[in-house]
């Protein structure tokens, strides 16, 4: 089973690329599955979302140009919140390990993760050495995807597509993803570009992995 993960700031275009990739793989005859990190991996996701809404009083839902939102959850950086995140993220990492173990028992050939542990770690203040050490430990605990993408994006363009978080947070969040890509290693950062160009880069990386790895899948 091959594991492919997509990460990046909100509005980077991950969902579009995930849909395109799964369609391409299915048309090539492969059995695929999309795993949504928040719904399928995160521990107590509904409780955590409810707590965030009650405590931070941000908007709920997905922002759009026609309906912008003001969310207050992962962009809240108070130290008590960060400490609580460390415990939750460690629990999520352990559950991710177990989730992948269960998936390997099935017949799926390619599992595509819509977000991965990287997307949680990017919410932490990685400019602090102790937090980077925590992130490094968590990255070692979880299974490393066969192919891991960070879809990079200009924060202003991302905000226009998905208006939910302040531009200051998106800029900081983008820097965190780029830092994590170096910390995690073997993470492919896809530079900002058109949908078609990004799609080609994703396919090229995946094909190289299939050719150089032990997989014998035929991709048309």
C-alpha positions in Angstrom: 0.0 0.0 0.0 1.3 3.4 -1.0 0.6 6.4 1.3 0.4 9.9 -0.3 -0.2 13.0 1.9 -1.2 16.5 1.0 -0.5 19.5 3.3 -0.5 23.3 3.0 -2.2 26.5 4.2 -5.9 27.0 3.9 -6.8 28.0 0.3 -3.7 26.5 -1.3 -5.8 24.2 -3.5 -5.2 20.8 -1.8 -8.7 19.6 -2.3 -8.7 20.2 -6.0 -5.4 18.4 -6.4 -6.5 15.4 -4.3 -9.6 15.0 -6.4 -7.6 15.2 -9.6 -5.0 12.7 -8.4 -7.5 10.1 -7.2 -9.4 10.3 -10.5 -6.2 9.7 -12.4 -5.2 6.8 -10.2 -8.7 5.2 -10.4 -8.7 5.6 -14.2 -5.4 3.7 -14.1 -7.1 0.8 -12.4 -5.8 1.3 -8.9 -7.9 0.9 -5.7 -7.7 4.2 -3.9 -9.1 5.8 -0.7 -9.1 9.3 0.6 -8.6 9.7 4.3 -9.5 13.1 5.8 -7.2 13.7 8.7 -9.6 15.7 10.8 -12.5 13.3 10.4 -10.7 10.0 10.3 -7.6 10.4 12.5 -7.9 13.3 15.0 -8.8 12.1 18.5 -12.0 13.7 19.9 -12.4 15.9 16.8 -16.0 16.9 17.5 -15.3 17.7 21.2 -12.3 19.8 20.2 -14.2 21.7 17.6 -17.0 22.3 20.1 -14.6 23.5 22.7 -12.9 25.9 20.2 -16.2 27.4 19.2 -17.3 27.9 22.8 -14.0 29.3 24.1 -12.7 31.3 21.2 -16.1 32.2 19.6 -15.0 32.1 16.0 -17.2 31.3 13.0 -17.9 27.8 12.0 -17.8 26.3 8.5 -15.7 26.8 5.4 -15.1 30.3 4.1 -15.6 31.4 0.5 -15.3 34.7 -1.4 -19.1 35.0 -1.3 -19.2 34.1 2.5 -16.0 35.1 4.3 -15.6 33.8 7.9 -13.5 34.8 10.9 -12.3 31.6 12.4 -10.5 31.4 15.8 -9.0 28.0 16.5 -5.6 27.0 15.2 -4.6 30.7 14.8 -4.9 31.1 18.6 -1.4 31.0 20.0 -1.7 31.5 23.8 0.7 29.3 25.7 -2.0 27.4 27.6 -3.5 26.5 24.2 -0.2 25.5 22.8 0.5 23.2 25.8 -2.9 21.5 25.3 -2.2 21.1 21.6 1.0 19.2 22.4 -1.0 16.5 24.3 -3.7 16.3 21.6 -1.2 16.2 18.7 0.8 13.4 20.4 -2.5 11.4 20.8 -3.3 12.1 17.1 0.1 10.9 16.1 -0.4 7.6 17.9 -3.9 7.2 16.4 -2.4 8.0 13.0 0.0 5.1 13.4 -2.9 2.8 14.3 -5.1 4.1 11.5 -2.4 3.3 8.9 -1.9 -0.2 10.4 -5.7 -0.9 9.9 -5.6 0.5 6.4 -2.7 -1.9 5.4 -4.9 -4.8 6.3 -7.3 -3.9 3.5 -7.1 -4.1 -0.2 -6.5 -0.4 -1.0 -3.5 0.2 -3.1 -3.1 4.0 -2.7 -4.3 5.9 0.3 -4.4 9.7 -0.1 -4.4 11.7 3.1 -6.2 15.0 3.0 -3.8 16.7 5.5 -1.4 14.8 7.7 0.4 15.3 11.0 2.4 18.1 9.4 -0.7 20.2 9.3 -1.1 20.1 13.1 2.6 20.7 13.8 2.5 23.8 11.5 0.1 25.4 14.0 2.8 25.3 16.7 5.4 28.1 17.3 8.2 26.3 15.5 10.5 29.3 16.1 11.2 27.8 19.6 13.7 25.1 19.9 11.7 23.0 22.3 8.7 23.0 20.0 10.9 22.0 17.1 12.2 19.1 19.2 8.7 18.0 19.9 7.8 18.2 16.2 10.9 16.1 15.4 9.8 13.4 17.9 6.3 13.3 16.5 7.5 13.0 12.9 9.6 10.0 14.0 6.6 8.4 15.7 4.3 8.5 12.7 4.7 6.4 9.5 6.4 8.4 6.8 4.3 8.7 3.6 5.7 7.3 0.5 5.1 10.6 -1.2 4.4 13.7 0.9 3.4 17.0 -0.7 3.2 20.5 0.6 1.2 22.6 -1.8 2.7 26.1 -1.4 0.7 29.2 -2.1 0.9 32.9 -1.9 -1.0 33.8 1.3 -2.8 36.7 -0.3 -4.2 34.5 -3.1 -5.0 31.7 -0.6 -6.9 34.2 1.5 -8.9 35.4 -1.5 -9.9 31.8 -2.3 -10.7 30.8 1.3 -11.2 33.9 3.6 -11.1 32.4 7.1 -7.9 33.4 8.9 -6.0 36.7 9.1 -3.2 37.2 6.6 -0.7 37.4 9.4 -1.5 33.9 10.4 -1.4 32.6 6.9 2.1 34.0 6.4 3.3 32.5 9.6 1.6 29.2 8.8 3.2 29.1 5.4 6.7 29.6 7.0 5.9 26.8 9.4 5.1 24.4 6.6 8.4 25.2 4.8 10.3 24.7 8.0 8.6 21.4 8.6 9.4 20.2 5.1 13.1 20.6 5.9 12.7 19.0 9.3 10.7 16.0 8.0 12.8 15.4 4.9 11.5 13.7 1.8 8.7 16.2 1.6 8.0 17.7 -1.9 7.1 21.4 -1.8 5.1 22.3 -4.9 5.8 25.9 -5.7 2.8 28.2 -6.4 1.5 27.8 -10.0 -1.5 27.0 -12.1 -3.8 24.1 -11.3 -2.5 22.2 -14.4 1.1 22.9 -13.6 0.7 21.8 -10.0 -1.1 18.6 -11.2 1.8 17.7 -13.6 4.4 18.1 -10.8 2.4 15.9 -8.5 2.1 13.2 -11.1 5.8 13.4 -12.0 6.8 12.9 -8.4 4.4 10.1 -7.9 5.6 8.3 -11.0 9.3 8.6 -10.0 8.4 7.1 -6.6 6.6 4.2 -8.3 9.5 3.6 -10.7 12.3 3.8 -8.1 10.4 2.0 -5.3 9.3 -1.6 -5.0 5.8 -1.0 -6.3 4.7 -2.6 -9.5 1.7 -0.6 -10.2 1.0 0.3 -13.8 0.0 4.0 -14.2 -1.4 5.0 -17.5 
